[in-house]
Amino acid sequence: MTATTLAGAEAGLTQGPGAARSPQAIFAAARDREGSLSQLLMTFISTGLLFMVFPGTFLGVWNLLQISGRESVASVSGTWIEAHGHAQIFGWVGTFILGIGFYSIPKLRGGAASYFRAAWICWVMWTVGVALRWLANVYMWAWRALLPVSALLELIAFVIFFLQVAQHRPGRGTKSRFEPWIVVVASASVGLLLTLLTNLAGCVYVAIRGVSPAFPHVFDQRYLALAAWGFLVPFVWGFSAKWMTVFLGLRPFRPRVLLAAVALNLCGIVLTVAGYTAAGACFFPVSTSLAVVALRMFEPAVNPAKVRGVHPSFPWFVRMAYGWLLVAASLGWAAVRWDSSGGIWGASRHALTVGFVAVMILSVGQRILPAFAGMRLLWSSRLMFAGLGLLTLGCTLRVCCEVIAYQGYGSWAWSVLPVSALSELGGLTLFAVNILGTFILEPSHAHKESVVFAMPAKLS
Ligand code: HEM
């Protein structure tokens, strides 16, 4: 109930017949609405977990086992690699973002019914779109038709989401809608929109001209740079600015430095997408360092971290995720100079997607999702630690050994890569089990909660 504002409840629930209602009726309706929002969130999150484990991680592990066995990345079909990447970025991370967005920023101007209708239509279109892409890539059945259809479904689903949340206005007493963290999240949303448009263009192109569903290599590399630095990274920066000060007990972030980081990051993306990869890669270590300074990620905390209900290592893993982002940016810079096999690029991308994004989702997700899902408690904080530990171990082995093996610096590293894959698979599976355990086995305490009026209260 805590994310529900009374203003929002009244706005949404006093429209239509019988507008004058007792406070009890308003609170009861707000509770129902909060229950429906939690159901919606849990559906999005469970869908994201499904994409993460099966089409995403299992296929990634399978690909890596084949690559390691044959000691060559070229031995695996590009369409399978792209099927894995798409399922992870859009099926897992994208579905989580849509679900959390719909849950956190409910706008009931058109009425609760139309809001939920839009959200469910978005869920169906997004899920079908991502699933069709995976099936087309893996089974190559009717792929010339399915690819553009899937990309169009994803784009329309995102536009539905965007139109709903774009109507959001801050409640009375809150600051300007152009708070710096909102600007950063808005820039990430534009990045996601551009990524989806590029995806649609790529799908239409290969449907007409391609010999397989795989994007041409150069196009794919630029598209991945847009997805990683234009969408994933600024999303995490924006939400870090919103939440990490409280969660980690840090001093307030430096807004101007963060906006400078976003501007430099944008320069890097524009150069990379325009084909000036070497120049673009120089911007990311600088923008990433600025973001770390802006968010005070490695400065000492001034207040106790909010670790109630989660494992006490939570702040440590969040900081480590930013360490991985620095590694990813530095490896990208090194790849321009020394990569001869795709190994340094691959390690850079993995440090970003797994070290930064996945470690952050496992940390923050287990902190916030139980509360969002009807004020539940996390099923197991030990499982949280075990999952994060395995993921970190796997990511460390993968990033180091991908460079060593692919570049031919040491053939022993090929035999470590399968271990890294299984370790990461274990970490991500424990995360999925812990979240589903929370949704299914932990009781909801929403009915005991009185209406509280702001998100941070829920998260404290
Ligand atoms: C168990 C965990 C994972 C394993 C074993 C794995 C494995 C792989 C492998 C073998 C490749 C092929 C390229 C290369 O050799 O580097 C790859 C590419 C990729 N992975 Fe993963 N991965 C995992 C997790 C993730 C996660 C969590 C994400 C995103 C959140 C992700 C996103 C991608 C992307 C975007 C690509 C590039 C696809 C393309 O070329 O279009 N992976 N992964």
Boltz pocket constraint, residues with backbone or C-beta under 6 A from the ligand:
constraints:
  - pocket:
      binder: B
      contacts: [[A, 56], [A, 57], [A, 60], [A, 61], [A, 63], [A, 64], [A, 67], [A, 73], [A, 78], [A, 81], [A, 82], [A, 84], [A, 85], [A, 86], [A, 88], [A, 89], [A, 93], [A, 220], [A, 224], [A, 342], [A, 346], [A, 347], [A, 349], [A, 353], [A, 354], [A, 357], [A, 358], [A, 420], [A, 421], [A, 424], [A, 425]]
      max_distance: 6.0
